[in-house]
């Protein structure tokens, strides 16, 4: 296991619960498609719910020690459903999708559709647009809007990496150690208290995308070092 906060038996129990939620959400989706069709206004929410279920199980699976091949199936299902459900308004989900895409070298039709949707720039922040640029270099960042101090930290990491990668690493280390927890606004611990670990996935994505040396980050409690080096 990569996180010994809980026992393996505890994690296995949560894994079973997550698997149940995935199956239940997918069954609900099929029923809604049959009854109301694909144009039903709540369809994006249905896909987003499934995406969150797959993300939670993927996140937990990493905590439990699973490798790249074992995680890939859930990652692909997460990207498929998250990109389908994304409506252009949730920039945090956008950053999560981009991060996973970078870490697992995934650039498929769902990612292409996500980039097309992002062209509308509905409620987009600089943080979100800069992550799009990491997967699509031709993307032009057209906003300087920043809402949270934690988001500004990530913008600074990306900007520093252009001229001083060592300084970028130090800024990222400070973010992971001292600021990242403030960004956990939805989820890794469910309302039922299902602990799945704490991993700053976007930090690993930045390391990979920006070509940073993460030797100093390896000792950070919440830095998913293996994930940054899977591919």
N, C-alpha and C positions, 0 to 999 in steps of 0.2 A: 504494500500500500504506500501511497505517496503522502498520506495524511493519517496519522495514528490517533487523532483526537477522539475518534469513535472506534469501536471494534469492527472487525470484518463482518460479524453477524449482523450488527446494526446496519452497516452499509448494504448488505445483501437484502435486508428487509425493505430498505428505502428503494433499492433497485427494483424489487418486485412491485412496489407501489407505483413507481414511475412507469413501469411496463404496463401495469393495469390502466393507468391514466392515458397512456398512448393509445392503447387498444380502444378504450371507451371513447376518446375524442375522435378517433378515426371512424368508429361506428356511427357516432353522431353526425359526422360530416357526410357520410354516405346516405344517411336517412334524410338529411336536409337537402342534399342534391336531388334525391328522388322525389321529395315532396314539393320543393320550392324552386329547384333549378339553380344553375350556376350564376344566374343574375341576381339572386337574392342579396339584398343590401348588406346582410350580416355575414356574408361569405368570408370577407377578409378576416373578420374576428375568429371564425372557425379555423382557418389556416394558421392564424397567429397562435391560437391555443395549442394546436398540435405542435407547432414549432417550439413553443416554450417547453412542452413535455419532452420532446426529443433533446432539447438543449440541456434540460435538467439531468436527463439520464446520461448524456454524453459527459457532462461536467462531473457527475458522480463516478462514472466509469473511469475517468482520468484519476480521480482521487483514489480509487480502488487499485490503481496500478496497471490498467489495461494499456495495450500498446497501440500504435498507429492503425494497424490493420483491424484491430478489434473495435476501434472507435469510428472508423471511416463510415460505416453504414449509417449510424445515428447522425453523423455530421452531414452526410448527403441529404438525409431526410429533413434535418433541421433547415438546411439552406433551401431546399425545394419549397417547404411550407412557409418559411419566413419571408422569402422573396415573393411568393405568391400572395401572402397576406399583407405585405408592407404597402401602405397607402401614401407614403411620402411625408408623414407627419412625425413619426417616432424616430428621432435621430439616434437615440441610444441603441435601438434595435439595428439601425443601419450600421453603426460602428461595430456591433457584435457580429453581424453578418460579414462585414469586410474583414474583421479580424480572423474569423474562422476560415474564410476563403484564402487568406494569405497563409495561414499556418498549415493548411492541408492542400495547398496548391490546387485549389478548385476554381476554375473559370469556365462555367458551363452556361447553358441557355438561361438558367434562372438568374445567374449573376448579370448576364447581359440585359435581361428584362429589368432587373433592379436599377441598373445604371440609367436605362431609359426612363424609368419612373422618376429617378432623382433629378432629371432635367427640369421637372416642374418646380423644384426647390421649395416645396411647401414647408414652412416652418424650419428651414434648414439652418444649422449653425456652422460656424467655421470649423469646429471640431469634426463634425460629420463630413463636411465637404473634403477636408484634408485626408480623411480615411478613404473616401472614394478615389481621390487622386493617387493613393498608394496602390490601388488595384487597376486604375485607369490613368496612366501618366498624362494623357492628353486633356484630362479634366481641368477646367479653369475654375479656380476658387473665386467666387464672386461676392462673398460676404465676410465681414470681419466681426460678426455678431458672436459674442461669448456670454453664456448665462452663469456658468459656475466657475469658481476658482480652480477646481479640479480639471475642468476642460481646458482652461488656459495653460495648465501645466503640460498637457499633451501637445497643444499647439507649440509651446516653447521647445519641447523635445524635437518635434519634427523640424522646426526652423533651425535649431542649433545643429542638427545632424547635417545640414547642408555645408557647414563650414568647420565645425568642431565636434567630431563624433565622441570624443572623450567627455566633453562638457554635456553632450546630449545624454550620455550614459549616467552621469552624475545626477542630472535633472530627473531622469527616469527613475533612478534608484530612490530619490527623495519622494517621488510620487507614489511608488509602490509601498514604501515603508511608512509614509506619514499621511498621505492624502487619499489613497485609493478607496479606503473603506467608506469615505463619505459619498462615493459614487454608487453605492449599492442601494439603489432606490427601488428595485423590484425583485426580487427574487430567488436568490440561490437558496436561501432558507425560506421555505414555504410558510404560510400562515399556521400550518400544523407543526412547525418546528422541525422539519426534516433536514437535518444538517447534511450538506453535500461537499463540504470543504470550502475553501476560499482561494481562488486563483485569479490573478490579474491577467486575463487572457490578452487584453489589448496591449499590455506591455511586451509580451512575447511576440505579438504580431509586429509591433514597432521595431523590435530588435531584428527580426527577420527582414522586414521590408526596407529598413534603413541601413542594413549591413553593420549593425553595432556589435561590439565585443561585449558579451554579457557575462564575462567571468565574475565581475563584482556583484552582479545580480543573482548569481547562482545561490548564494547564501540567504537571499531574501525569503522570508517565510512564505509569502504568497506569490512568488514568481514561478510560473510553470516551466522550468528550464527544459524538461524533456520535450514539451510541446513546441518550444522554439526551435528544436533540433530534429524533429520527426522526419522532415523531408530534406 
